Amino acid sequence: MQKLGRVINVSPSGNAIVKIDKPPKLGTEVFDENFNTVGKIFDIIGPTTAPYAVIKTIISEPTKLKDKPVYLLLSKTKREQKRK
């Protein structure tokens, strides 16, 4: 797993906002520390120098994600590249 970032806020519609360094692809699944799917990357907002990911959550209580880290699963090819 690769850390995406920490959830800094949850919108009234239940979308989680995460400060990120490098934007992942839209539609990428996002997980909590227990490998539970919390949602998918819905949008990237903010300036290119300081982007934020908007995660469309699928969990019943998205406010519980606030201040928690979220993660991406590395694809097999990326895992192999990291080992080298």
Secondary structure, DSSP 8 states (H G I E B T S, - for coil): -EEEEEEEEE-TTSEEEEE-SS---TT-EEE-TTS-EEEEEEEEES-TTS-EEEEEE-SS-GGGGTT-EEEE---HHHHHHHH-
